[in-house]
Amino acid sequence: QVQLVESGGGLVQPGKSLRLSCAASGSMFSFYDMAWYRQGPGKQRELVAGITSGGSTNYADSVKGRFTISRDNAKNTVYLRMNSLKPEDTAVYYCNAKRITIASAKYDYWGQGTQVTVSS
């Protein structure tokens, strides 16, 4: 069982920066692939950024070059640094943890989400 708690969301002006944090409870954090998803008004939930247990990262084209995902295994925390924010980045951002064991058991956990609003 893993619990994920996001923080750091809020109202920010276009062009400014924000850092989201996702704190995980439970053990084996370093073995999970972590990711940030978001769901904007009237849109489907989309993958924003991911980081594997090995540290490999990937980003949606819409945020590449602006957002950075990172993890601190000692703190059981994953971060999303968002720079040069645009109004279209407005969404609820969700933290996700995923793991598949050698026995093919699947573990998939979600946080409750944190609202990010980019507006002047």
N, C-alpha and C positions, 0 to 999 in steps of 0.2 A: 504494500500500500504506500503510495506516494501522494502527498498533498502539495499543491503548487499555489503560491500566493504572489500575485503581481502587485507592483507598486510603481509610482513615478509618473503616472498619467496626469493629465490636466489640460488647461487651456494655454495655448502658446501662439504667438504671432508668427506669420509666415517668415521663413528665413532663419528662425531661431532653432535652438537645439533642445533636446530632451533625452534623458536616459531612463529607460524602463528596467526594472529589476524583477526577477522571479526567484523567490526563495523556495527551495524544496525540502520537505521533511522526508524521513525515512532513510534507509541505507542504499548502497549501491548507486549513488548518484553518478559517479564517474563512468558507469557502464551504460548510461542512457544516452540516446541521441536526443538532443534538445532543439526546440524550434519556437519561433514566434509566428503566429498567424494573426490576421486581422479581418474584420468584417465591417465594411463601411455601409452607410445607408443605402438600401436597395441593392446591395451587392452580395455575391457569394463569398464565403470565407475563403481566404487565399493565404498561401504560404508566403511569408515575408522574408524570413531568414532561417537557416538551420545550421547547427553545428553538431558533428558526430562525436561519439565518445573518444575518437582519435584526434579530434580537433579540426577536421576538415569543415569548411564553411561553404554555403551556397546562398544566393540571394535572388529575389525576384528582380526582373529587369527594371521595374519601376523604382526600386530603391537602391540599386547597385551604384556604388560610389558615394552614397549619402548615409546609408545605415551600416552599422558594424555590430555583429553579434560576437559575444565572447562568453567564456565561462570560467568560474573560479571553483574548482572542485573542492578545495579546502573549506570553502564557505557554502557549498551546496547551492550555488547561485549562478544563474545565467543572466546576461545583460543584453540590452539592445540600445545602442547609442544612435540617436536619430539626429542628423544634421540637415540643414537647409530644408526645413519642413515646409510642405506645401499644403494648401487646403484639401487636396485630394488624399492626403495622408490621414485625414480625419476618419477614425474608426474605433471600434473596440478591439484592443489587442489582447490576444490570448497566448499563454505559455503552454507548451506541450512537451511531454516526456514520453519517449517510446523505446521499448526494448523487446527483442526477440531472443529467447534463450536457446541453448543447444537442443533442448527437447521441443523446440518450436512453440513454446508457450508465448503468448503475446501480452505485453503490458503497454497500456496507452492511457495516459493521464492528462487532464486539462485543468488549468486554473480557471478562476471565475471571470477573468477579464478586467481590463482597466481602460477607461475612456481617454482617448487622445483627441482633442479638438484643436485644429489649426485655423485660426481666424483672427482678423484684425479688428 
